Amino acid sequence: MRNKKIVDYAKFGYLFSIPFILSFCIFTLYPVIYTFVIGFTNLKGAGNTEWQFLPSVGKNLFQNFIDVLTSKTFHKAFRNTWIIWIINFIPQLGFALLFTAWFTDKRTKVKGTGLFKILFYMPNIITAATMAILFNKLFGYPKGAINDIIILLNPAKGAYNFNAHEWPVKLIIAFVQFFQWYGNTMVYLIAGVIGISPEVFEAAEIDGANRVQTFFKITIPCIRQIMLFTLVTSLIGGLNMFDIPQLYIGTDANNAGLTTNMYIRNQAFSGSYMYNRSAAASVILFIIIVALSSILFYILRDKDEAKLKKLKKQELRAAKKGF
């Protein structure tokens, strides 16, 4: 028999990955590295391409970072970002879990689940800009759909300016975020539940477990990794929140809707065009996101799996020593 030539297909994989690698390096990796560099320089002004490192002009290398961290505006933006994200994420996860339990419970046998899933997911398809402008018009002052209802129910009280008060602005932005993303979270959780073996639920039903016990003792522990994924992605998206608060309120209402990304944008593209301070704020936000994501992955890791890996490593070491 003739020896058949073995074709190495691995090289084609490397070949097809070249466009992605090039685009990633040009449009993602290079801007990130350049942002880190700018954070240690005195680069300011629109159209200015000349900059120097801060020590060369007699300043502290970390002066931009110090200026950002001591800025009251940055403190408020960072605090607003956390408040809006927490108010948005808690009901988002709660409703997603509720609908997941409803749609995946075989004992209930809900009719038309496909239609309900489409309706709940539909807000996620609408762009954030559209949602922000829509809610801006709904809560408009003195004319807006919500104020028209308020005047109709209580003409003596008159219209209420939601966008002139701090907490109504935060709550509206958080509601828009929740309304847009709870359907997406629900889809992830449903996918996780579908991946659980039906035999587990059948065994629980035979043992006499009710729906609540099945959900909290079996479903949630089995989809813990999916919940971790939604938590981390929501955290990253929440800390990078920009389009909805920017288009809904901007910097009105005493910066009630000012987020960290809006602060970064304002530093770079308004006033004195402080690209250096904007870059420093971006680096700070990047470090915070990486640190928090790492902590979450560590705290919510599968401890049993980690123990098994540790035992396997110890066995391999012991086997090597034996040889």
KETORZA-552465 format. One record per residue: x, y, z of N, C-alpha, C in turn; residue in three letters. Coordinates in steps of 0.2 Angstrom, whole numbers, plus 5000, padded with zeros to 4 digits. Atoms other than C-alpha are relative to their C-alpha. Layout:
KETORZA-552465
XYZXYZXYZALA...
***
This chain:
KETORZA-552465
500449945000500050005000500450065000MET499749945000500550174996499950045007ARG500149964994500850295011499750064998ASN500449945001499550425011500350065003LYS499749944997500150605013499650035005LYS500449974994499550675030500050074999ILE500149935001498850845028500050035007VAL500049964993499250965043499550064999ASP500549945001497651075044500150055005TYR499949954995498351165059500250074997ALA499749945003499251295048499450044997LYS500649965003497551345040499650045006PHE500349974994496851385058500450075001GLY499649944999498351505060499950054995TYR500149965006498051575043499450045001LEU500649975000496251615046499950055006PHE500149964994496551695063500450064999SER499649945002497751825055499650065000ILE500349935000496451955051499750025007PRO500249984993495751945069500650035004PHE499449974997497451965076500250074998ILE499849945003497952105065499550065003LEU500549954998496252195069500050025007SER499949994993496452165087500650045002PHE499449964998498152235088500050074998CYS500149935002497752385078499550045003ILE500649964997496052435085499949995007PHE500150014993496152365103500650015004THR499450004996497852325109500450065000LEU499649945001498752475102499750065004TYR500349944996497452605109500049995007PRO500050014993497452525126500750015003VAL499349984998499352535127500250075000ILE499949925000499352715121499750035005TYR500449974994498052755134500450005006THR499650004994499152695147500650055000PHE499449955000500652795141499850075001VAL500249935000499652955139499850025007ILE500149994993499152935157500650035004GLY499449984997500952975162500350064997PHE499749955003501153125151499650075001THR500449945000500553305149499650024994ASN500349995006499653285133499350045001LEU500649974999498253415132499850044993LYS500249965006497253515118499849964994GLY500250035006496353465103500550014994ALA499649995006497453435088500850005002GLY499349994997499053435099500349925000ASN499750065001500153285095500750005004THR499450004996501653335106499949995008GLU500150014993501853275124500749985003TRP499450024996503153235137499849975006GLN500150034994503253125151500150055006PHE500049954994502853215168500650015003LEU499449984997504553195176500450044996PRO499649955005505353285161499850075001SER500249934999504353435165499950025008VAL500049994993504653425184499449995004GLY500650024997503053345189500049925002LYS500050074998502653175198499749964995ASN500250045006502453035186499349985001LEU500750024999500752985194499650065002PHE500449944999500153165195499350004997GLN500750005003498653135183499649955004ASN500450054996498052985193499850035007PHE500249974994498153085209499550064999ILE500549955001497153225201499349974999ASP500650045001495853105196499749985006VAL500250034994495753015212499850055006LEU500149954995495653175222499450054997THR500549965003494353255210499349985003SER500750014997492553275218499549984995LYS500550025006491753265201500149924998THR499850075002492653095198499649955006PHE500350044994492053035216499249994999HIS500750005001490253085212499849954994LYS500150055006490352995194500049935002ALA499950074998491052835202499449985005PHE500550014995489752845216499349994996ARG500650005004488352875203500049934996ASN499950065004488952725193499849945004THR500250064996488852605207499350005002TRP500750004998487152665213499649984995ILE500550015006486352655196500149924998ILE499950085001487152475193499749965005TRP500350044995486652405209499250005000ILE500749995000484852475208499749964994ILE500250045006484752395190500149935001ASN499850075000485652235193499549955005PHE500450044996484652165208499349984998ILE500650025003482952175200500149964994PRO499950045006483652115184500249935001GLN499950074999484351955191499449975003LEU500650034997482851935202499449984995GLY500650025005481551945187500349954996PHE499750065005482751835176499949945003ALA500150064996482751705190499349985000LEU500750014999480851715192499749974993LEU500250025007480551695173500349944998PHE499650075001481851555172499649955003THR500450064997480951455185499349994997ALA500750015003479251485177500049974993TRP500050035007479751445159500349935000PHE499650075000480851285164499749955005THR500350044995479651215177499549954996ASP500450055004478951055168499349985003LYS500750024997477551035181499550064999ARG500449955001476851205177499750004993THR500150005007476851185158499650064997LYS500349935003476551365153499950004993VAL500250005008475751385136500350074998LYS499749945003476551505124500650035003GLY499449984997478251515132500450034995THR499649975006479051555115499850074999GLY500249945001478051705113500250055006LEU499849964994478351765131500850015000PHE499350005000480251735129500250064995LYS499849955005480251845113499850075002ILE500249944997479251985122500550035005LEU499649984994480351985137500750024997PHE499349995003481951985126500050064995TYR500049955006481352115113500350075003MET499749934998481952275124500749994999PRO499250005001483752205122500250014993ASN499949995007483552215103500050084998ILE500049935001483152405104500750035002ILE499349974998484752515104499950045006THR500049964994485252605120499850074999ALA500149935002485152775111499250014999ALA500750005001483352735106499650005007THR500350014993482852685124500150065004MET499949944996483652835132499650064997ALA500449945003482752965120499349995001ILE500750014999481152875122499850015007LEU500249984993481152885141500150075002PHE500049934999481753065140499450034998ASN500749975002480153105130499549985005LYS500650024995479053005142500050045006LEU499949964994479753095157500150074999PHE499949935002479853265148499650055005GLY500449954996479353425157500050074996TYR500750014997478153515156499649954996PRO500450045004477553405142500349934999LYS499850075001477753215142499549955002GLY500550054999476753055143499849995007ALA500150014992476953035162499750065003ILE500349944997476653215166499350014997ASN500749995002475053215155499649955004ASP500450054995474453065166499950035007ILE500049974993474953155182499550065000ILE500449945001474053315176499249985000ILE500750025001472453215171499849975007LEU500250034994472453125188499950055005LEU500049944995472853285198500150064997ASN499849945003472653445189500350055004PRO499849944996472953555204500749995002ALA499350014999474653475207500550024994LYS499649985006475253505189500649954999GLY499550045002476753435181500649995005ALA499550014995478253365190500749994996TYR499450005004480053395183500449945003ASN499650054998480853225185500750014999PHE499349995002482453275177500450065004ASN499749954996482753415190500249985007ALA499950034993482953295205500549944999HIS499450055001484453185208499749925000GLU500250084999483553015214499549984994TRP500450025006482153015200500449994994PRO499650015006483553035187500449935001VAL499650074999484552885195499549944999LYS500550065001482952775196499849994993LEU500250005007482452815178500549964996ILE499550035004484152775171500149925002ILE499950074998484252615182499449964997ALA500550045003482552565176500149984993PHE499850015007483052585158500549954999VAL499550065000484552475161499749945001GLN500350064998483552345169499549984995PHE500550025005482152345156500349984994PHE499750025006483352325142500449945001GLN499550064999484452185150499749945003TRP500250064996483352075161499849944995TYR500250065005482751975145500649974998GLY499450035002484551945140500349965005ASN499750044995485051885157499549945001THR500550055000483451775157500249944995MET499850055005484051685141500649965002VAL499450044998485751645148499849955006TYR500250044994484951575164499649944997LEU500450055003483651475154500549954996ILE499650045004485051405143500449955005ALA499750044995485951345159499649955003GLY500550054997484451265166499949944995VAL500150065005484151165150500649954999ILE499450045000485951105151500049955006GLY500150054994485451015168499749934998ILE500250075002485150825166499250005003SER500650014998483250795167499949955006PRO500050054995483550645178500150035007GLU499949964993484150765192499350025003VAL500649974998482450845192499549955002PHE500550064999481450675191500249975006GLU499850034993482450615206499850045005ALA500249954995482050765216499250005001ALA500850015000480150745211499849945004GLU500250064997480150565216500150005008ILE499950004993480950605233499650055004ASP500549964997479550725236500250085001GLY499849935000480450895233499550044997ALA500449965004479251035229500450054996ASN499749955005479551175216500550045003ARG499549954997480351295228500649975002VAL499450044998481551165235500449984994GLN499750025006481951105218500450064997THR499749945003482351275212500650035004PHE499549974996483451335227500549945001PHE499550054998484251165230500449964994LYS499750035005484551105213500250054994ILE499949955006484351235199500550055001THR499549954999485251375207500749985001ILE499350035000486851275212500249984993PRO499850035006486851195195500250064995CYS499949955005486851365186500450065003ILE499649954996488051455198500550034995ARG499549975005489351475184499750054995GLN500449955005488051555172499950065004ILE500249944996487551675186500650045001MET499449964999489351715189500250044994LEU499949965007489551755170499650065000PHE500449945000488051865171500250065005THR499849954996488651955186500650044998LEU499449975002490351985179499950054994VAL500149965006489752045162499650065002THR500449944998488452155170500450055004SER499649964996489752225182500450044995LEU499649975005490852265167499650054996ILE500449955004489452345157499750055004GLY500249954996488852435172500550065002GLY499549964999490452515176500250044994LEU499949965006490652565158499450044997ASN500749975002488852635157500250074997MET499949945003488852785145499450034996PHE500549985005487552795131499350025003ASP500649984998485952795141500050065005ILE500049934996486352925155500250064996PRO499849945004487253035142499450024996GLN500649985004485753035130499450025004LEU500649994997484453035143500050075004TYR500049944996485053175155500750044999ILE499449965001486853225151500350025007GLY499749984994487653325165499550055004THR500649964997485953405170499949985007ASP500250024994485153395187500649995005ALA499450004995486753425197500449944999ASN499650065002487653285188499749945003ASN500350064997486453155195500149944996ALA499950065004486653045180500749994997GLY499350005002488553075178500349935002LEU499750074999489452905176500850014999THR499250005001491352865176500250014992THR499850005007491352845157499850074997ASN500249935002490453015155500550055002MET499549964997491753095166500649994996TYR499450015005493153015155499950044994ILE500149975007492353085139500050075001ARG500049934999492053255147500750035001ASN499449984999493853265152500450014993GLN499750005007494453225134499850054995ALA500349975006493253315123499650065002PHE500349944999492653465132500550045005SER499649964996493453615141500750014997GLY499349995001495353615141500349934996SER499750065003495453435132500549975003TYR499450034996496453355145500049924999MET499950075002496853195136500449965006TYR499650044995498153145150499549985006ASN500450024994496853155164499549954998ARG500550055002495553065154500349934999SER499650065001496852925150500149975007ALA499950024993497252915169499449975003ALA500650024997495452895173499849934997ALA500150075003495252755160500449955003SER499550054997496752665167499749985007VAL500350024993495952675185499449964999ILE500650045001494352615178500149924998LEU499750075003495252465169500249965006PHE499750044994496152415185499549985005ILE500650014996494552425195499649944998ILE500450055003493652315183500349935000ILE499650065000495052185182500049975007VAL499950024993495252185201499349975003ALA500750024997493352165205499849934996LEU500250065004493152025191500449945003SER499550064997494651925198499749985007SER500250024993493951935216499349964999ILE500650035001492251885210500149924998LEU499850075003492951735200500349965006PHE499750044995493951685215499549985006TYR500550024995492551695228499449954998ILE500550045003491251615217500249944996LEU499750065004492351475210499749945003ARG500250074998491851295211500549975004ASP499550024995492751245227500249934999LYS499950085001492451055224500549994994ASP499650015006493251065207500750025001GLU499349974998494751175214500349945004ALA499750054996495051035227500249944996LYS499850065004495050895214500650024996LEU499449985004496350995203500650005005LYS499550004995497351015219500349935002LYS499950074999497250835223500449964994LEU499750035006497750785205500750025000LYS499349975000499250905206500549965005LYS499650034995499850825222500149934998GLN499950075002499650645215500550004994GLU499550005005500650695200500750015002LEU499349994996502050765211500249945003ARG499850064997502050615221500249944996ALA499850055005502150505206500750014997ALA499349985003503650605199500549985005LYS499550024994504550585216500149935000LYS499950085000504250395215500449984995GLY499550025005505150385199500750035001PHE
***
